[in-house]
Amino acid sequence: MKNNMMFGYMMYLSNHMWDDENTPARGWYVPKRYSENIGVDVEAWDETVRTLAAHKYNAVLIDVGDGIKYESRPEISAPDAWDKDFLKKKLDEMRALGLEPIPKLNFSTCHHTWLKEYRRMTSTRYYYEACADVIREVCEVFGNPRLFHLGMDEEDTIGNQRFRECVHIRAKDLWWHDVYFYFGEVEKYGARPWVWADGCWENPDTYIEKMPKSVLQSNWYYNMFKDWPSDHWHYKAISAYELLEKNGYDQVPCSSFAEGISSNIESTLVHGKKVISPAHLTGYLVAPWLHTKVENLLLAKYNIQLMNRAREALYPETL
């Protein structure tokens, strides 16, 4: 990559990350009714990829979930999941345009609807076996990727799962046990683990003590950068960038227009450049939180363009 900086975009193969079959939709980006299908529009996928290449992005983080036909665990795959050979073809098309495809499987119990029946077996032998199988297959499809995003966000409070019929929150050492398990599985195939970093917001001392420095961190914040009260979660989210820098972690800050704050993407790049050293600033990610549908293309392109404008202003040497 030019100047070794990632400028990445997050896109969705699976849309089963947020809600159970019988619970109301959590956010505006989630369909009002649960569907067993992933419903990805190939036309929207291809147009997004072309737009990313035209704006000189160099990475695409793909939320895989139940979006491929698993051979080891077919019961996980959505009815319209993509054939593995078809996905490989789409990944090769990305690479030909200068885009590095990076897989993501979110194992947070707040975002694991895609695991189907195994989500209710969390932290059991059956669960670990299933997780190992899907990680292995995804690594194979992606050709032993350099990075592997494991999610792990928003598990630590009941609020994020309050509408669900079955709530799981792994506390204390169990959460860390399982996180280390995922790390070990992706490392078997030569990938560097990558996680959302909001686990440090409420328990920063424990997080810094137990999170390996080898794990790539994506702190995320989608609102306004201003002087929030120190007990507000906005303050904790923003200050996490400095906390991670102070303690020597590599970072890929994540921004978005998902909350309607158009300044967030540029503000994230401004803040990242200010508080994260070049040695630890691996790049930036924009997450639109939009399913890969034709009707979402306008908003998707807006996210892409906002990042591109900020990059032109702050990191022109990377273009």
Secondary structure as UniProt FT lines:
FT   HELIX           2..4
FT   STRAND          6..12
FT   TURN            21..22
FT   TURN            28..29
FT   HELIX           42..54
FT   TURN            55..56
FT   STRAND          59..63
FT   TURN            65..66
FT   TURN            74..76
FT   TURN            79..80
FT   HELIX           84..96
FT   TURN            97..98
FT   STRAND          100..104
FT   TURN            109..110
FT   HELIX           113..121
FT   TURN            122..123
FT   HELIX           125..141
FT   TURN            142..143
FT   STRAND          147..149
FT   HELIX           158..161
FT   TURN            162..163
FT   HELIX           172..187
FT   TURN            188..190
FT   STRAND          192..196
FT   HELIX           198..200
FT   TURN            201..202
FT   HELIX           204..210
FT   TURN            213..214
FT   STRAND          216..218
FT   TURN            230..231
FT   HELIX           233..246
FT   TURN            247..248
FT   STRAND          254..255
FT   TURN            258..259
FT   TURN            262..263
FT   HELIX           264..275
FT   TURN            278..280
FT   STRAND          283..286
FT   HELIX           294..296
FT   HELIX           297..314
FT   HELIX           316..318
//
